[in-house]
Amino acid sequence: MTFQPFRRSFPLELEHEILGYLYPKDLMHTALVCRRFRDISTPLLLRDAARWAVRVDAEGKNVYEPRPKVHMLIHRIVEHGDVGRHVRFLDVRASDLRRMTREALRAVWSSMSRLVALSIKGRIYPPGPTDLALTDIHFARLKRLRFDDMKKCPDFVPRHLSALTHLRLDEDAELVIEGRQRAFLTHYEGAFAPLMLQCDLDSSHALEYCALFGTLPSAMHKPSFASLGLHINLRRLILGLEIPERTLLDMLKDCPKFPNIEDIGLCFDDGNDAVPRRDPALDQLLASFPTAQRVLIYHDAWDQDWAKQQSSAWACIVAVLCKGVKAIAFSEDALIFAGPTEGWKIDESPDKWDITDMAAPWVVQAVPY
């Protein structure tokens, strides 16, 4: 019996779909198999220009590390505009682009017709284009955006707002909308004023994650979080504004009960290096969040040793206010857990419940190893 080599290929569309499920490290190997696989794998390698990689350790926890040689990938993308059509996810620093001319940078942006997620970190400085040549650029498929220096190109975010689901702005960002434009964000992180505008524009009340940082606009009269209560899908809320506890209580006063909150973070700042050793008004702070399972209450000027001493008593109060609470933190060190037999206890190993787990989902997600 004679054997003949198997020569029949899968349909090209099916090969694209199969290789599309591979991780970058695997695609580097498939690109070496044959010319046909190389032609499929190379564009897929350019698809995801994320700066971070993620792997699962022996304990089942995600471990994030800088992605090796990602600077070479980003350099290739920004220096060779012809490959931009392959890019779907781009995580870039403004400083990476500062030496490019406006014409070259505009050509790069114009080539990225399939861009889904864009993260531009950091401030924009000369000698490059101060607006990064984003004026009049529109990414038709863009859904996730981080833009740290909105002041240099104020019309870029409004131009995409109606299509975005994830938006992250700097804590001093200002958003100006001309005319009627609807918004459908599910994730927002940034300043207070743009969020209030988004709440006014969003009739779907789709927000699931919200984190607020920075200061309140001085001209704003009686700011309130009441409009957030319309977002019944809200699961995670981090209020990290630079305001004293009294102001935070006033802004929460008119809030309805949030029916589906799982994670709540309340951080306040009286503007003093030291504050009196006074218990926080837990009953008022948590009145609107009875369903919270993880609670973070933190004052930057608290004496950490004192907060740690008080944490057990405070945890008992929180457990009454939030019946299903599983974990509570009042300081950087004291993490309090509920166990079936042990009750509440202080645990100084934050890896068991990392407060940073309450951080926003990444705009450009880490690439699996």
KAGI-V784797 format. One record per pair of residues at least 24 apart in sequence whose ideal C-beta (glycine too) atoms are under 8 Angstrom apart, sorted by the first residue. I is the first residue (numbers start at 1). J is the second residue. If there is no record, write none. Layout:
I/J + I/J
This chain:
9/36 + 15/40 + 16/40 + 19/44 + 20/44 + 23/367 + 23/368 + 23/369 + 24/48 + 24/367 + 25/369 + 43/86 + 44/86 + 45/73 + 46/73 + 46/76 + 46/77 + 46/83 + 46/86 + 46/87 + 47/86 + 47/87 + 47/88 + 47/89 + 48/88 + 48/89 + 48/367 + 49/73 + 49/74 + 49/77 + 49/87 + 49/89 + 49/90 + 49/91 + 49/92 + 49/364 + 50/89 + 50/91 + 50/364 + 50/365 + 50/366 + 50/367 + 51/91 + 51/364 + 52/91 + 52/362 + 52/366 + 52/367 + 53/366 + 53/367 + 53/368 + 53/369 + 54/366 + 54/367 + 54/368 + 54/369 + 55/368 + 55/369 + 61/351 + 64/366 + 67/366 + 67/367 + 71/96 + 77/108 + 78/105 + 78/108 + 81/107 + 81/108 + 81/110 + 81/111 + 82/111 + 83/111 + 84/108 + 84/109 + 84/110 + 84/111 + 84/112 + 85/111 + 85/112 + 85/113 + 85/114 + 86/114 + 87/112 + 87/114 + 87/115 + 88/114 + 88/115 + 88/116 + 88/117 + 89/115 + 89/116 + 89/117 + 89/364 + 89/365 + 90/115 + 90/117 + 90/118 + 90/119 + 90/364 + 91/119 + 91/121 + 91/363 + 91/364 + 92/119 + 92/120 + 92/121 + 93/120 + 93/121 + 93/122 + 94/120 + 94/121 + 94/122 + 94/123 + 94/124 + 94/125 + 94/132 + 94/148 + 94/149 + 95/122 + 95/125 + 97/128 + 97/132 + 98/124 + 98/125 + 98/126 + 98/127 + 98/128 + 99/127 + 99/128 + 100/128 + 100/129 + 101/128 + 101/129 + 102/129 + 102/133 + 103/133 + 105/129 + 105/132 + 105/133 + 106/133 + 106/137 + 109/133 + 109/134 + 109/137 + 109/139 + 110/137 + 112/139 + 113/139 + 113/140 + 113/141 + 114/141 + 115/139 + 115/141 + 115/142 + 116/141 + 116/142 + 116/143 + 116/144 + 117/142 + 117/143 + 117/144 + 117/145 + 117/166 + 117/363 + 117/364 + 117/365 + 118/142 + 118/144 + 118/145 + 118/146 + 118/147 + 118/363 + 118/364 + 119/145 + 119/146 + 119/168 + 119/362 + 119/363 + 119/364 + 120/146 + 120/147 + 120/148 + 120/149 + 121/146 + 121/148 + 122/148 + 122/149 + 123/148 + 123/149 + 124/149 + 124/152 + 144/363 + 144/364 + 145/363 + 146/363 + 146/364 + 150/174 + 150/175 + 161/198 + 161/201 + 166/361 + 166/363 + 167/198 + 168/360 + 168/363 + 169/194 + 170/214 + 171/213 + 171/214 + 171/215 + 172/214 + 172/215 + 177/201 + 186/233 + 187/360 + 187/361 + 189/213 + 189/360 + 190/214 + 192/216 + 192/217 + 192/223 + 192/241 + 193/217 + 193/220 + 196/223 + 196/227 + 199/227 + 199/228 + 199/230 + 199/231 + 200/227 + 205/230 + 205/231 + 205/232 + 205/233 + 206/231 + 206/233 + 207/231 + 207/233 + 207/234 + 208/233 + 208/234 + 208/235 + 208/236 + 209/234 + 209/235 + 209/236 + 209/237 + 209/360 + 209/361 + 210/234 + 210/236 + 210/237 + 210/238 + 211/236 + 211/237 + 211/238 + 211/240 + 211/265 + 211/359 + 211/360 + 212/238 + 212/239 + 212/240 + 212/241 + 213/240 + 213/241 + 214/241 + 214/242 + 215/241 + 215/242 + 215/243 + 216/241 + 216/243 + 216/247 + 222/250 + 223/251 + 224/250 + 224/251 + 224/253 + 224/254 + 224/255 + 225/251 + 225/252 + 225/255 + 226/254 + 226/255 + 226/256 + 228/255 + 228/258 + 229/255 + 229/256 + 229/257 + 229/258 + 229/288 + 232/258 + 232/259 + 232/260 + 233/260 + 234/258 + 234/260 + 234/261 + 235/260 + 235/261 + 235/262 + 235/263 + 236/261 + 236/262 + 236/263 + 236/264 + 236/358 + 237/261 + 237/263 + 237/264 + 237/265 + 237/289 + 238/263 + 238/264 + 238/265 + 238/267 + 238/296 + 238/358 + 239/265 + 239/266 + 239/267 + 240/265 + 240/267 + 241/267 + 241/268 + 242/269 + 242/271 + 243/268 + 243/269 + 244/268 + 244/269 + 244/270 + 244/271 + 245/270 + 245/280 + 245/281 + 245/285 + 245/299 + 248/285 + 249/281 + 249/284 + 249/285 + 252/284 + 252/285 + 252/287 + 252/288 + 253/284 + 255/288 + 256/288 + 257/287 + 257/288 + 257/289 + 257/290 + 258/288 + 258/289 + 258/291 + 259/291 + 260/291 + 261/289 + 261/291 + 261/292 + 262/291 + 262/292 + 262/293 + 262/294 + 263/292 + 263/293 + 263/294 + 263/296 + 263/358 + 264/289 + 264/292 + 264/294 + 264/295 + 264/296 + 265/295 + 265/296 + 265/297 + 265/298 + 265/355 + 265/358 + 266/296 + 266/297 + 266/298 + 267/296 + 267/297 + 267/298 + 267/299 + 267/300 + 268/299 + 269/299 + 269/300 + 269/301 + 270/299 + 270/301 + 272/301 + 273/301 + 274/301 + 274/303 + 275/299 + 275/301 + 275/302 + 277/303 + 277/306 + 279/310 + 279/314 + 280/314 + 282/314 + 282/317 + 282/318 + 282/321 + 283/317 + 283/321 + 286/318 + 286/321 + 286/322 + 287/321 + 289/322 + 290/321 + 290/322 + 290/323 + 291/322 + 291/324 + 292/322 + 292/324 + 292/325 + 293/322 + 293/324 + 293/325 + 293/326 + 293/327 + 294/325 + 294/326 + 294/327 + 294/328 + 294/353 + 294/358 + 295/322 + 295/325 + 295/327 + 295/328 + 295/329 + 296/328 + 296/329 + 296/355 + 296/358 + 297/328 + 297/329 + 297/330 + 298/329 + 298/330 + 298/331 + 302/330 + 302/331 + 304/331 + 304/332 + 304/333 + 307/331 + 307/334 + 308/333 + 308/334 + 308/346 + 311/336 + 311/346 + 312/336 + 312/344 + 312/346 + 315/344 + 316/344 + 319/344 + 327/353 + 329/353 + 329/355
